[in-house]
């Protein structure tokens, strides 16, 4: 009998048990909150002391020169898939630029297709021939894929632009509103205690993909209300919300804070680098936010199964063990076993180590 049989069997049993327990917790939540349990407003009912303190801090006036031009670097990593990347670029070029100067850093990680090469040449020529405050720079890094390193290199190699803010944007995201970047960076400028700010991401069918990252839920972090219907009338969307973390698929940061934090951790090549960055910001005394009424479309498939890079999971738990399990920006009333907010029944931390056995 293979030596890997028992670990895999144990992991299967644990996975089945977590699904059953998750359903029990969801049933309890539905019984206690029949109106709210499928709506993001449930998270407002259970806001933490840390979140309430962040609201108070954000009300403090920030000394800033609002007349000063905001220089914004927008980093877009990609490898071929040019039709998708072009949609992303077009949505950036449609952004309102009053008071802003934008540099799009096209981070080319080894594209080989002829359509991509001709497309890059076209958008660069178009940007230089038009009188526009939006510029494009083609950055080529033919290195093994490492999301963190690609973004860090782009920020470093565009330092001559002297950006005040950096926006990280996946090439499968399309900005829905023409003032998205202006609003995200404006929020950062007006709030000295904010280091990062994200938004609402929807699947193309307009169900929820991302509202925030619930740090410490399940393996490292989870996406509350993922797959649920988007209803802008829900109270969650009425105001900025302090959160544990927001996805780097569309995230604005203050460049100085990003550099001070050491950028994205390049040991986290595939995932969790956004959670790690958010926790570094929190440890430095800064807060992470989302603007729920800023909406973009994320073309990540809603049926894709999550892939856990277990070495990176272990690294996150070694580094942030207590902060992950006791993150102050997600209520302890919620189970750590359920991606959808579900009231805990005292089950404790998610048994990720059992699921990692055999990997």
MARTI-388755 format. One line per 2 residues: number of its first residue (from 1); for each residue x, y, z of C-alpha. Coordinates in nm, 4 decimals. Example, Ala and Ser with C-alpha at 12.3 -4.5 7.8 and 13.67 -1.06 7.14 Angstrom:
BEGIN
1 = 1.2300 -0.4500 0.7800  1.3670 -0.1060 0.7140
# end
This chain:
BEGIN
1 = 0.0000 0.0000 0.0000  0.1417 0.3386 -0.0967
3 = 0.2890 0.5479 0.1854  0.0817 0.8408 0.0606
5 = -0.2498 0.6575 0.0999  -0.3246 0.7393 0.4633
7 = -0.2406 1.1112 0.4426  -0.4651 1.1438 0.1376
9 = -0.7460 0.9481 0.3057  -0.7128 1.1646 0.6178
11 = -0.7278 1.4795 0.4075  -1.0413 1.3526 0.2316
13 = -1.2106 1.2811 0.5643  -1.1156 1.6244 0.6973
15 = -1.2389 1.7922 0.3794  -1.5744 1.6140 0.4082
17 = -1.6019 1.7061 0.7768  -1.5302 2.0736 0.7066
19 = -1.8003 2.0834 0.4393  -2.0543 1.9315 0.6789
21 = -1.9561 2.1690 0.9592  -1.9669 2.4669 0.7248
23 = -2.3238 2.3768 0.6291  -2.4198 2.3506 0.9950
25 = -2.2734 2.6957 1.0674  -2.4485 2.8433 0.7636
27 = -2.7773 2.6923 0.8806  -2.7335 2.8529 1.2224
29 = -2.6593 3.1862 1.0557  -2.9696 3.1587 0.8370
31 = -3.1811 3.0830 1.1438  -3.0485 3.3845 1.3348
33 = -3.0356 3.6289 1.0406  -3.2865 3.5125 0.7780
35 = -3.2768 3.8507 0.6028  -2.9049 3.9250 0.6229
37 = -2.7258 3.5940 0.5915  -2.6984 3.6128 0.2120
39 = -2.6153 3.9841 0.2103  -2.2864 4.1665 0.2806
41 = -2.4690 4.3824 0.5373  -2.4227 4.0857 0.7719
43 = -2.0562 4.1855 0.8055  -2.1626 4.5308 0.9266
45 = -2.3691 4.3774 1.2050  -2.0527 4.2130 1.3372
47 = -1.7961 4.4899 1.2884  -1.4984 4.4675 1.5232
49 = -1.3430 4.7222 1.7566  -1.0473 4.7561 1.5176
51 = -1.2831 4.8446 1.2335  -1.4676 5.0984 1.4460
53 = -1.1358 5.2558 1.5457  -1.0333 5.2758 1.1785
55 = -1.3528 5.4650 1.0986  -1.2708 5.7182 1.3699
57 = -0.9142 5.7600 1.2492  -1.0289 5.8133 0.8906
59 = -1.2414 6.1068 1.0043  -0.9304 6.2981 1.1088
61 = -0.8343 6.5713 0.8567  -0.5192 6.5112 0.6546
63 = -0.2937 6.7959 0.5519  -0.2481 6.7662 0.1762
65 = -0.2151 6.9868 -0.1261  -0.5238 6.8887 -0.3244
67 = -0.4103 7.1062 -0.6140  -0.0930 6.8996 -0.6613
69 = -0.0956 6.6653 -0.9597  -0.1246 6.3008 -0.8569
71 = 0.1302 6.0840 -1.0341  -0.0041 5.7299 -1.0554
73 = 0.1780 5.4213 -1.1782  -0.0582 5.1467 -1.2988
75 = 0.1175 4.8087 -1.3110  -0.0382 4.5497 -1.5450
77 = 0.1403 4.2116 -1.5605  0.0539 3.9893 -1.8568
79 = 0.1723 3.7150 -2.0862  0.0001 3.7089 -2.4236
81 = -0.3833 3.6835 -2.4082  -0.3701 4.0172 -2.5849
83 = -0.7435 4.0606 -2.6443  -0.8017 4.0463 -2.2689
85 = -0.5045 4.2695 -2.1910  -0.6210 4.5274 -2.4455
87 = -0.9615 4.5491 -2.2756  -0.7835 4.6275 -1.9503
89 = -0.5615 4.8925 -2.1144  -0.8574 5.0565 -2.2886
91 = -1.0438 5.0840 -1.9582  -0.7411 5.2576 -1.8050
93 = -0.7145 5.4971 -2.0959  -1.0841 5.5811 -2.0506
95 = -1.0181 5.7007 -1.6951  -1.0786 6.0618 -1.5973
97 = -0.7420 6.2305 -1.5591  -0.8319 6.5646 -1.4022
99 = -0.5468 6.6324 -1.1624  -0.3681 6.3070 -1.2477
101 = -0.0817 6.1905 -1.4622  -0.0814 5.8149 -1.5266
103 = 0.1919 5.5824 -1.6406  0.0801 5.2333 -1.7446
105 = 0.3609 4.9851 -1.6844  0.2925 4.6923 -1.9171
107 = 0.4786 4.4088 -1.7452  0.5457 4.1569 -2.0200
109 = 0.6396 3.8199 -1.8716  0.7637 3.6421 -2.1824
111 = 0.4935 3.7009 -2.4433  0.5637 3.5222 -2.7718
113 = 0.2536 3.5634 -2.9862  0.2689 3.7902 -3.2913
115 = -0.0681 3.9461 -3.2033  0.0698 4.0513 -2.8660
117 = 0.3830 4.2085 -3.0106  0.1933 4.4045 -3.2742
119 = -0.0712 4.5027 -3.0190  0.1897 4.6439 -2.7804
121 = 0.3453 4.8457 -3.0608  0.0023 4.9799 -3.1531
123 = -0.1008 5.0968 -2.8053  0.2366 5.2601 -2.7440
125 = 0.2199 5.4431 -3.0779  -0.1362 5.5481 -3.0037
127 = -0.0418 5.6839 -2.6613  0.2515 5.8846 -2.7955
129 = 0.0575 6.0293 -3.0881  -0.2224 6.1615 -2.8684
131 = -0.1965 6.4566 -2.6321  -0.2862 6.2711 -2.3141
133 = -0.1671 6.2570 -1.9525  -0.1737 5.8759 -1.9796
135 = 0.1551 5.7223 -2.0920  0.2594 5.3613 -2.1562
137 = 0.5921 5.1933 -2.0850  0.6661 4.8390 -2.2047
139 = 0.8620 4.6464 -1.9400  0.9935 4.3062 -2.0490
141 = 1.0941 4.0462 -1.7903  1.1674 3.7043 -1.9405
143 = 1.1897 3.5290 -1.6057  0.9992 3.2402 -1.4456
145 = 0.6586 3.3566 -1.3306  0.6699 3.5244 -0.9911
147 = 0.3824 3.7657 -0.9375  0.5560 3.9429 -0.6522
149 = 0.8854 3.9901 -0.8340  0.7200 4.1119 -1.1544
151 = 0.5327 4.3845 -0.9672  0.8335 4.4789 -0.7548
153 = 1.0535 4.5114 -1.0642  0.7965 4.7356 -1.2319
155 = 0.7758 4.9687 -0.9307  1.1553 4.9849 -0.9123
157 = 1.2094 5.0379 -1.2853  0.9480 5.3144 -1.3025
159 = 1.0916 5.5073 -1.0072  1.2002 5.7849 -1.2441
161 = 0.8302 5.8636 -1.2972  0.8165 5.9519 -0.9243
163 = 0.4675 5.8128 -0.8614  0.2843 5.9072 -0.5454
165 = 0.0575 5.6044 -0.5830  0.0844 5.2604 -0.7407
167 = -0.2184 5.0730 -0.8720  -0.1754 4.6989 -0.9192
169 = -0.4150 4.5717 -1.1840  -0.4518 4.2233 -1.3290
171 = -0.4848 4.2112 -1.7049  -0.8163 4.0240 -1.6680
173 = -0.9798 4.3184 -1.4869  -1.1804 4.5844 -1.6703
175 = -1.2582 4.9107 -1.4920  -1.6299 4.9771 -1.5085
177 = -1.6313 5.3397 -1.3916  -1.4274 5.6175 -1.5498
179 = -1.3361 5.7629 -1.2096  -1.2181 5.4409 -1.0397
181 = -0.8487 5.5286 -1.0173  -0.9214 5.8884 -0.9204
183 = -1.1444 5.7765 -0.6337  -0.9066 5.5115 -0.4992
185 = -0.6026 5.7377 -0.5025  -0.8077 6.0309 -0.3730
187 = -0.9108 5.8231 -0.0730  -0.5473 5.7377 -0.0002
189 = -0.4397 6.0991 -0.0274  -0.7138 6.2163 0.2089
191 = -0.6480 5.9483 0.4729  -0.2998 5.9462 0.6204
193 = -0.3691 5.6243 0.8110  -0.4637 5.4296 0.4982
195 = -0.1896 5.2380 0.3169  -0.3990 5.0470 0.0643
197 = -0.7478 5.0497 -0.0825  -0.9322 4.8010 -0.2996
199 = -1.2791 4.7806 -0.4504  -1.5630 4.5488 -0.5467
201 = -1.4848 4.2996 -0.8204  -1.7655 4.1250 -1.0060
203 = -1.7668 3.8276 -1.2390  -1.8864 3.9092 -1.5935
205 = -2.2320 3.7806 -1.4953  -2.2308 4.0413 -1.2139
207 = -2.2132 3.8055 -0.9210  -1.9598 3.8930 -0.6511
209 = -1.5984 3.7854 -0.6960  -1.4335 4.0052 -0.4311
211 = -1.5540 4.2398 -0.1585  -1.2502 4.2004 0.0657
213 = -1.0222 3.9268 0.1944  -1.1312 3.7726 0.5230
215 = -0.7839 3.7155 0.6647  -0.7358 3.3882 0.8516
217 = -1.0454 3.2209 0.7110  -0.9903 2.8705 0.5731
219 = -0.6348 2.8252 0.4447  -0.4977 3.1837 0.4583
221 = -0.7837 3.4105 0.3556  -1.1231 3.3859 0.1897
223 = -1.3610 3.5974 -0.0177  -1.6868 3.6546 0.1722
225 = -2.0027 3.6387 -0.0416  -1.8104 3.5126 -0.3432
227 = -2.0605 3.4009 -0.6073  -2.3558 3.5729 -0.4384
229 = -2.5694 3.8272 -0.6298  -2.4460 4.1863 -0.6398
231 = -2.6989 4.4344 -0.5010  -2.5672 4.7924 -0.4825
233 = -2.8595 4.8821 -0.2526  -2.7090 4.6657 0.0221
235 = -2.5793 4.8746 0.3148  -2.2252 4.7339 0.2750
237 = -2.1732 4.9447 -0.0375  -2.2691 5.2767 0.1245
239 = -1.9284 5.3765 0.2615  -1.5571 5.2889 0.2703
241 = -1.4858 4.9799 0.4827  -1.1701 4.8948 0.6807
243 = -1.0735 4.5331 0.6128  -0.7991 4.2843 0.6847
245 = -0.6819 4.2849 0.3229  -0.7944 4.3419 -0.0353
247 = -0.6918 4.1540 -0.3460  -0.3963 4.2721 -0.5542
249 = -0.6054 4.2065 -0.8661  -0.7027 4.5755 -0.8325
251 = -0.5313 4.7508 -0.5443  -0.4051 5.1053 -0.4912
253 = -0.1218 5.1759 -0.2469  0.0904 5.4694 -0.1446
255 = 0.4261 5.4096 -0.3063  0.6230 5.5197 0.0004
257 = 0.4319 5.2748 0.2200  0.4823 4.9975 -0.0357
259 = 0.8570 5.0560 -0.0505  0.8849 5.0870 0.3278
261 = 0.7110 4.7504 0.3626  0.9641 4.5896 0.1280
263 = 0.7107 4.5476 -0.1515  0.5545 4.2103 -0.2233
265 = 0.7395 3.9155 -0.0700  0.9093 3.7330 -0.3568
267 = 0.9047 3.4063 -0.1624  0.5288 3.4238 -0.2254
269 = 0.5531 3.3801 -0.6001  0.2006 3.2593 -0.6699
271 = -0.0431 3.3688 -0.4013  -0.1033 3.5358 -0.0646
273 = 0.1374 3.8220 -0.1351  -0.1522 4.0664 -0.1040
275 = -0.2467 3.9281 0.2388  0.1180 3.9422 0.3477
277 = 0.1483 4.3041 0.2306  -0.1723 4.4022 0.4103
279 = -0.0475 4.2450 0.7332  0.2811 4.4332 0.7011
281 = 0.0838 4.7557 0.6609  -0.1256 4.6729 0.9673
283 = 0.1868 4.5924 1.1699  0.3241 4.9366 1.0801
285 = 0.0114 5.1044 1.2177  -0.1595 5.1638 0.8829
287 = -0.5017 5.0344 0.7716  -0.6314 4.8577 0.4616
289 = -0.9620 4.9642 0.3074  -1.2063 4.8931 0.0289
291 = -1.4346 5.1358 -0.1505  -1.7331 4.9055 -0.2079
293 = -1.9052 5.1374 -0.4565  -1.6063 5.1349 -0.6913
295 = -1.6797 4.8401 -0.9197  -1.4714 4.6547 -1.1768
297 = -1.5238 4.3355 -1.3750  -1.2874 4.0464 -1.3088
299 = -1.2775 3.7887 -1.5858  -1.1485 3.5152 -1.3573
301 = -1.3685 3.2129 -1.4221  -1.6213 3.1543 -1.1455
303 = -1.5816 2.7766 -1.1832  -1.2032 2.7610 -1.1364
305 = -1.1024 2.5437 -0.8438  -0.8588 2.7003 -0.5960
307 = -0.5011 2.5760 -0.6068  -0.3138 2.5902 -0.2797
309 = 0.0626 2.6291 -0.2983  0.1285 2.4571 0.0298
311 = 0.4850 2.5833 0.0762  0.3475 2.9375 0.0590
313 = 0.0640 2.8465 0.2964  0.3184 2.7194 0.5485
315 = 0.5277 3.0330 0.5089  0.2275 3.2553 0.5795
317 = 0.1357 3.0587 0.8918  0.4942 3.0573 1.0178
319 = 0.5219 3.4320 0.9723  0.1751 3.5495 1.0725
321 = 0.0328 3.2606 1.2751  -0.1405 3.4559 1.5526
323 = -0.2393 3.7476 1.3278  -0.3993 3.5106 1.0782
325 = -0.5992 3.3275 1.3419  -0.6978 3.6382 1.5367
327 = -0.7161 3.9044 1.2679  -0.8900 4.2044 1.4266
329 = -1.0652 4.3086 1.1036  -1.2927 4.0051 1.0785
331 = -1.5307 3.9235 1.3598  -1.4579 3.6294 1.5871
333 = -1.8300 3.5610 1.5709  -1.7689 3.4165 1.2227
335 = -1.6379 3.0659 1.1633  -1.2869 3.0316 1.0199
337 = -1.4081 2.7191 0.8382  -1.6498 2.8910 0.5997
339 = -1.5738 3.1270 0.3127  -1.9283 3.2621 0.3368
341 = -1.9751 3.4424 0.6704  -2.1245 3.1843 0.9083
343 = -2.1601 3.2084 1.2821  -1.9046 2.9976 1.4660
345 = -2.0054 2.7143 1.6947  -1.6672 2.7057 1.8647
347 = -1.4830 2.4916 1.6086  -1.1611 2.6963 1.6254
349 = -0.8988 2.7230 1.3534  -0.9370 2.5644 1.0122
351 = -0.7501 2.2280 0.9924  -0.5365 2.3241 0.6941
353 = -0.2420 2.1108 0.8082  -0.4506 1.7977 0.7558
355 = -0.5438 1.9070 0.4055  -0.1766 1.9741 0.3285
357 = -0.0727 1.6201 0.4159  0.0586 1.4308 0.1188
359 = 0.1591 1.7513 -0.0637
# end
